[in-house]
Each structure stands twice: as structure tokens, then as C-alpha cells.
Amino acid sequence: MSAAQSNLFASFDTPEDRELLIDRQIMDVLTGRYTYAPSENQRALLHLLRMRRGLSRAISIGEIGERLKLSPRTVKEEIADLTIRFRLPIGSSRDSSQPGYYLAITKSERLASATPHINQALKHLARANVLLDQHEMAELMGQLNLTERAVADGVVA
């Protein structure tokens, strides 16, 4: 696990502290001081997102696609990979007044961005609960717990 990964869950007193950590993480990714190498698309996305700090500076998927000559699907996939693999807090807003991607700095931005993903996961689990018996569901939940721990430890990306 890199230094940036181990510090990611540290407590931050100010948004400025969080911004410094994110700057360090991005530089680690861009300069190759990370476990994984980013793709060219990911490098271009990082350069574009570096100064998009906070919801008010979000950039739309359409603008990203236009600037980088990427399809909306590719943008979504690369953003998801940057967030998961490199543990970068890239938020997204579906609000029509400020749609797009940005670096989530504040707790409220991170929570607002995580909530749709959590809700979607819960809906999928509710559906799986209907399809599986009690034992199979318990086994699935145990596997999810183990996977979550492995991701947090940097074992699985």
C-alpha cells in the first residue's frame, strides 16, 4: 500500500488538508509512484480534473468527452477505475444545475456523491435477497465483507 493510500482515511481538520492529500495522490499516480500505472485516458482525465475541486467546479461528461475525444461510456469507466483503483475522491453530480465530475473535498460533497451508489447497491442486494435462500445470502454477505476488507487493504483493485 502506498503512503497516499494509508493516509487516505486519516482525519483532516480542514478542506485545505484534504486538498493537499489529493494533490499528493494525483502526483503519485501521474509520476508512477503508485502500484498501478494509469492508462493514457486516465492520465488525461487526471490533468483535466486536477483543478476541478468541489461541486461548483464540476465538468460535464459531455465536455470531458469533447475535450478528450472519449465516449460517455469510456469516461464513466475511466472515472470509476480512477476512483476505485487509485482511491481518488472523484465525485459526480446528477443535478441538472451542476452536472458532472469533480474532486470531492468536503464531507458533504463526498456523502452526496456516495449516496446514489449506496442506494443502487442496496436495491441490488434487495433483489439478490429474493433470488437467494437465507444461507446463500449469508454467504454472499460474507464474501462482500471479505472483498471490502481486501480492497481497503489494497489487496484487490
N, C-alpha and C positions, 0 to 999 in steps of 0.2 A: 504494500500500500504506500502511495506517495505521501509526502508531507502535506500536500494540499488535501488529500482525501482524509487523513487523520484529523486535520483541523476543521474539516467542514462542519462538524457537529458541535464545535466549541461554542460557548456563549459569546455573543457580541453585544457590546454596550451601545454602539451607535451604527447607523447605516453606513457611515464612513468606514468603520472597521470591516463591515461586510463587503463593501466595495473594494477595499484593499485585498481582502482574501480572494475575491472573484478575479481581480486583476492578476494576482499571482497564479491562480488556477489557469486562467486563459493563457498566460505567458508560458506556463509549464507545458500546456498542450501544444501551443504553436512552436515552441523551441525544442520539442522532442524529449522533454524531461518527464515523460509520463509513460506508464506501462504500455499504452496503445498508441499507435500512430493515427492521427486523424486523416480522413480522406481529403482530397482536394476540395470537394464540395463543402466539407466541414470546416476546413481552413478558411474558405471564402466566407462562409456563414459567420464564423467567429469574428473575422475582420469587420463584417457588416454589423454584428450585434454588440461589439465591444463598447460602443458609446450609447447604446440603446438601454439606458439604465432607468428602470421604473416604467410603470404603465403609461405615463404621459408621453413617453418617447417610443412607444411600440411601433413596429414597422409591419405593414400588412404582408400577408403571404403573397399577394399579387405583386407588390413592389419588390419583394425579395426575388420572386421568380423572374420578374422582368430584368432586374439588375444582374442576376447570376445565371440567367438562361436555364432555369430549372422548372420542372413541372411542380404544381402544388403538392402532389403526392411525394415527390422526391424531397421537397422542402420539409414536409411533415416527418418523413422517415429520418432525415439527417438531424433535424432538431431533436427528435426522440432519442436518437443514438447519442448525440452530444450531451443530453440531459442525463441519460442513464449511464453510459459508459464512462463519461468524463465527470459525472456528478456536478454538472454546471446548472445553476438555478435559472434555467430559461423558462420564463413564464409565458403564458398565452392568454389572450383575452378574446372572447367571442362577442363582446359587447359591440354593437354596431357603431357606437360613437367613438370607440377607441380599439378597433380590432387589431390583432397582430401579436408578434413575438417581442419579448424584451427581457432584460436581465432583472429578475425579481429581487429587489433589495430589501424591502420591508417585510415584516411578518405578515401584514395584511395582503400584500401582493403575492407572497408565496402561498398563503392559505386560499386566496381567491383562485389562484391558478391550479392548485391541487384538488380543490373541491369537485370539479367536473370529473376528474379521473377517479376519485374515490367513489363518487356516485355511480359511475359506469361500472366499476369493479363490483360494487355491491349488487347492482342489477344482474350482472353476470353470475355472481355467486348464488343469488336467489334462484336463478334459472337452473343452475347446476344442482342446487339442493332438491329441486323437483325431479330431476333426471336420475339422481343417485340415491342409493339407500343410505341409511344412517351410518353404517360402517364405512362405505366408500367416501361419504362426505367428510367424515372424521379423518380418514387417511389423506384426502385431498388437502384439508386444512393443515394437517401436519407437514405435508410436503411444501405448502405455501410458506409456512413458518420457517422451515429449513432453508428454502430458497431465499427468503427475505434476509435471513441472517448471513447467508453466503454472499449476497450482493452487498450488504452493509460492510462485510469484512473484505470486500474487494476480490473474493474468490471467483465469483461469477459476474459476467457483464451482460 
